[in-house]
Amino acid sequence: MTDKTTSIEKAIKILKRLSEEPYKMTALELSEGLNINRSTVHRILKTLMDEMMILQSPVSKKYTLGPASYHIGTSYLSKDSNTEQIKHILEWVAKETQQSIGYSILEGERIINIYEIESFQPIKIGYRPGSYYPIHCGAYGKSIMAFFEPVSRLKEIVYSYDLYKKTPNTITDPSELLEEYEKIRKNGYAISDEESLVGAIGIGAPVRNSKGKVVACVGSASIKSNTLDEELESIKEKVIEGAQRISKIML
C-alpha cells in the first residue's frame, strides 16, 4: 500500500477484506494483511465503527462487518423490481429438486453470488451471498461466462485469468476452457463434476434479459454420491425451467 493511497481507498480495502473468510480479523491482522500502517487502520476502524459499518467483539477484539454494511448490501439486492419473483422461482426449483439452488449475476466482467437456498441439504456446499465465482470451475461461473460478449474480449479474459486448480477436475488450460464454453453454448447448460469441490456436482443454466443477453444464472449443487443419474437429469430440467421462467420477467 503506497503513501498516495487515500483513506477512502484504505477503508474500502478493509471492508472488502472483512467480507472474505474468515470474516473477522484483529486490527493487527488487517494491518499486516493489507500492508496499511497500524495507526491508520485503528483510525479507519474507529470511523467505520461510529457509522456501524463494522463491529468489534468485546471478547476476541476482532472486527466484523456491521449492520450498516448489511443495509447497503440488501439495498443492492433490492434494486431490481422483480426480486421477489426471482426468489419465488428459486424456491420453487429448490423444492422441486430438493437440492441447493443459487442465483448469480454478471456485473461487468465478474460473477457475483446473489441468493443461495440450502434448505434441503445436510451440509452447506454453495457460495456465500456476495462472493465472487471463478470463471473456470463450477456451474455458475461457466454457464454465464460461456455466453460473454464480445467473444474477442472473452478470450482475453480467459488467457489473463488465474485458472488456479481447486480440485483434480478443475480446468486450468485456457484453450480447454474455451472449448468447454463452446460446449455449454451448444447444450444450453453447464455441468460441474467435482470441479470446484470434491464430492459435489453442479448444474447451471443461463438467464437472459429481454434482449437475449445472458445476465445471470440459476444453478444447483448436489452431493454426488447421493444423486442418481436419473435424479441428475430431473434436476437439470428443473434448473433450466427455472432459468427460463426468470428470463421471461427480466428487462
C-alpha positions in Angstrom: 0.0 0.0 0.0 1.6 3.3 -1.1 1.6 6.6 0.8 -0.5 8.0 -2.0 -3.4 5.6 -1.3 -6.3 7.7 0.1 -8.0 7.0 3.4 -11.2 6.1 1.4 -9.3 3.5 -0.7 -7.9 2.0 2.5 -11.3 1.9 4.2 -12.7 0.2 1.1 -9.9 -2.4 1.2 -10.6 -3.1 4.9 -14.3 -3.6 4.2 -13.6 -5.9 1.3 -11.2 -7.9 3.4 -13.8 -8.3 6.2 -16.2 -9.6 3.5 -14.0 -12.6 2.9 -13.1 -15.6 5.0 -12.6 -15.7 8.0 -14.9 -12.6 8.1 -13.4 -11.5 11.4 -9.9 -10.0 12.0 -8.0 -8.0 14.5 -6.5 -4.6 13.7 -3.0 -6.1 13.6 -4.1 -8.8 11.2 -5.7 -6.2 8.9 -2.6 -4.0 9.1 -0.2 -6.8 8.2 -2.5 -8.4 5.6 -3.2 -5.2 3.8 0.1 -3.5 4.4 -1.5 -0.5 6.0 0.1 1.4 8.9 -1.4 0.1 12.2 -2.3 3.6 13.5 -4.1 4.3 10.2 -6.0 1.0 10.5 -7.2 1.9 14.0 -8.3 5.4 12.9 -10.3 4.0 9.9 -11.8 1.2 12.1 -13.0 3.8 14.6 -14.7 5.8 11.9 -16.3 2.7 10.4 -17.5 1.6 13.9 -19.0 5.1 14.5 -21.0 4.6 11.3 -21.9 1.0 12.3 -20.2 -0.3 9.1 -18.2 -2.7 11.3 -18.5 -4.1 14.8 -15.9 -5.3 17.3 -16.3 -8.3 19.5 -15.8 -7.4 23.2 -14.3 -10.8 23.8 -11.9 -11.6 20.8 -11.4 -7.9 19.9 -11.9 -8.9 16.3 -13.8 -6.8 13.8 -16.6 -7.9 11.5 -19.0 -6.2 9.1 -21.8 -4.3 10.8 -25.5 -3.7 10.2 -24.8 -0.6 8.0 -22.8 -2.8 5.6 -25.7 -5.3 5.6 -28.2 -2.5 4.8 -26.1 -1.4 1.8 -25.9 -5.0 0.6 -29.6 -5.6 0.9 -30.3 -2.3 -1.0 -28.2 -3.7 -3.8 -30.2 -6.9 -3.9 -33.4 -5.0 -3.9 -32.5 -2.6 -6.7 -34.5 -4.7 -9.3 -38.3 -4.6 -9.1 -38.5 -8.4 -9.8 -36.5 -9.5 -6.8 -39.4 -11.2 -5.1 -40.4 -13.0 -8.3 -36.9 -14.3 -8.7 -36.8 -15.6 -5.1 -40.1 -17.3 -5.6 -38.9 -19.1 -8.7 -35.7 -20.2 -7.0 -37.6 -21.5 -4.0 -39.8 -23.5 -6.5 -36.7 -25.0 -8.1 -35.2 -25.9 -4.7 -38.5 -27.5 -3.6 -38.8 -29.5 -6.8 -35.2 -30.7 -6.8 -34.6 -30.9 -3.1 -31.1 -29.5 -3.8 -29.2 -26.4 -3.0 -30.2 -23.7 -5.5 -28.4 -20.4 -6.2 -28.6 -17.4 -8.3 -25.7 -15.4 -9.6 -25.4 -12.4 -11.9 -22.8 -10.8 -14.2 -21.5 -7.4 -13.1 -19.1 -6.1 -15.6 -16.7 -8.9 -16.1 -17.2 -10.6 -12.7 -19.8 -13.0 -11.4 -21.3 -12.4 -8.0 -23.4 -14.7 -5.9 -26.8 -13.2 -5.0 -29.0 -15.8 -3.5 -28.4 -19.3 -2.0 -31.2 -21.6 -0.9 -29.8 -24.6 1.0 -32.8 -25.8 3.0 -32.7 -29.3 1.6 -29.0 -30.1 2.0 -27.5 -31.6 5.2 -24.3 -29.6 4.6 -23.5 -26.2 3.1 -21.9 -26.6 -0.4 -22.8 -23.3 -2.0 -21.0 -20.0 -2.0 -21.8 -17.2 0.5 -24.0 -14.5 -1.0 -21.9 -11.6 -2.1 -19.0 -13.9 -3.0 -17.4 -13.9 -6.5 -17.4 -17.0 -8.6 -14.4 -18.2 -10.5 -14.9 -18.2 -14.3 -13.3 -21.6 -14.9 -14.8 -24.0 -12.5 -18.3 -24.5 -11.1 -21.6 -24.4 -12.9 -22.4 -20.8 -12.0 -19.3 -19.2 -13.5 -19.1 -21.4 -16.6 -22.7 -21.0 -17.5 -22.5 -17.2 -17.5 -19.0 -16.7 -19.0 -19.7 -19.2 -21.8 -22.1 -16.5 -23.3 -19.9 -13.5 -22.5 -19.8 -11.0 -25.3 -17.8 -10.0 -27.3 -16.0 -13.3 -27.8 -12.8 -11.5 -28.5 -12.9 -10.0 -25.0 -13.8 -13.3 -23.5 -10.6 -14.9 -24.9 -8.6 -12.0 -23.5 -10.2 -12.6 -20.1 -9.6 -16.3 -20.2 -5.9 -16.0 -21.2 -5.2 -13.4 -18.5 -7.2 -15.1 -15.7 -5.6 -17.1 -13.0 -7.0 -20.6 -13.8 -6.0 -22.0 -10.4 -6.6 -25.6 -9.6 -9.3 -26.2 -6.9 -9.7 -30.0 -7.4 -8.2 -32.6 -9.8 -11.1 -31.9 -12.2 -10.6 -28.1 -12.4 -9.9 -26.9 -15.9 -6.6 -24.9 -15.9 -5.8 -24.7 -19.6 -7.2 -21.6 -21.4 -7.9 -23.4 -24.7 -9.6 -26.3 -22.9 -11.8 -23.8 -21.1 -12.8 -22.0 -24.3 -13.8 -25.4 -25.7 -15.8 -26.1 -22.6 -17.6 -22.7 -23.1 -18.4 -23.7 -26.7 -19.9 -27.0 -25.5 -22.0 -25.1 -22.9 -23.3 -22.7 -25.6 -24.3 -25.7 -27.7 -26.0 -27.6 -24.9 -27.6 -24.5 -23.2 -26.4 -25.5 -19.7 -23.2 -26.2 -17.8 -22.1 -29.2 -15.7 -19.5 -29.0 -12.9 -18.4 -32.5 -11.9 -16.3 -32.1 -8.8 -14.5 -29.1 -10.5 -14.9 -26.7 -7.6 -15.5 -29.1 -4.7 -14.6 -32.7 -4.4 -17.8 -34.7 -3.9 -20.1 -32.1 -5.4 -21.8 -31.9 -8.7 -23.5 -28.8 -10.1 -25.7 -27.8 -13.0 -26.1 -24.2 -14.2 -28.5 -22.7 -16.8 -28.2 -19.1 -18.2 -30.8 -16.4 -17.6 -31.3 -13.9 -20.4 -32.7 -10.4 -20.4 -35.4 -9.1 -22.8 -32.7 -8.5 -25.4 -31.4 -12.1 -25.3 -28.2 -11.3 -23.5 -27.1 -13.7 -20.7 -27.0 -11.7 -17.5 -27.4 -14.3 -14.7 -27.6 -18.0 -13.9 -29.7 -20.4 -11.9 -27.5 -23.2 -10.5 -27.8 -26.4 -8.4 -25.3 -28.0 -6.1 -25.7 -31.6 -5.1 -23.8 -34.2 -3.2 -22.6 -36.5 -6.0 -22.7 -39.8 -4.0 -26.3 -39.1 -3.1 -27.5 -38.3 -6.6 -28.5 -40.9 -9.1 -28.2 -40.3 -12.9 -32.0 -40.1 -13.3 -32.2 -37.7 -10.5 -29.5 -35.5 -12.1 -31.5 -35.4 -15.3 -34.6 -34.3 -13.4 -32.6 -31.6 -11.6 -31.2 -30.4 -14.9 -34.7 -30.0 -16.4 -35.9 -28.0 -13.3 -32.9 -25.8 -13.3 -33.3 -25.0 -17.0 -37.0 -24.4 -16.5 -36.3 -22.0 -13.6 -33.8 -20.1 -15.6 -36.3 -19.8 -18.5 -39.0 -18.6 -16.1 -36.8 -15.9 -14.7 -35.7 -14.9 -18.2 -39.3 -14.1 -19.0 -39.5 -11.4 -16.3 -36.1 -9.8 -17.0 -36.0 -6.4 -18.6 
